[in-house]
Amino acid sequence: MNPVWHQKKLKEYCEAKDIIITAFSPLGAKGTLWGNNEVMDSEILEEIAKKHSKTVAQVCLRWLLEQGVTMAVKSFDKERMKQNLEIFDWSLTKDDHERIDKIKQSRVNNGPVVFIPNFWDGET
């Protein structure tokens, strides 16, 4: 789950069953063989980040936080780890959320497709 793969149907199901979602690869795994660059290269997320004087990663993590989702973020870079924690003293605006909602949905993991048809939102 991330701003370019919302998985709304799965999120609704989990919320109804009190299941906590953890977003893996919340930044899209840019530069990996199994991921893609859709999240970090999103022009919309870049514009929102500039507006708030934040990074695209911070916008993505803040969006997940505001969705009520936990996240697993991996970084070995101390500065990026520090930035990842700097998401609690600001909020996305209603306009930001509306713009994120309009981002074309794209599946992050390029590995084998495994899905349960009832949860599949038609996201690619």
Salt bridges, closest charged atoms under 4 A:
GLU15 OE2 - LYS11 NZ 2.35
ASP41 OD1 - LYS30 NZ 2.77
GLU47 OE1 - ARG99 NH2 2.27
GLU66 OE2 - ARG62 NE 2.65
GLU66 OE1 - HIS97 NE2 2.49
ASP77 OD2 - ARG80 NH2 3.91
GLU86 OE2 - LYS82 NZ 3.16
ASP96 OD1 - LYS51 NZ 2.59
ASP96 OD2 - HIS52 NE2 2.57
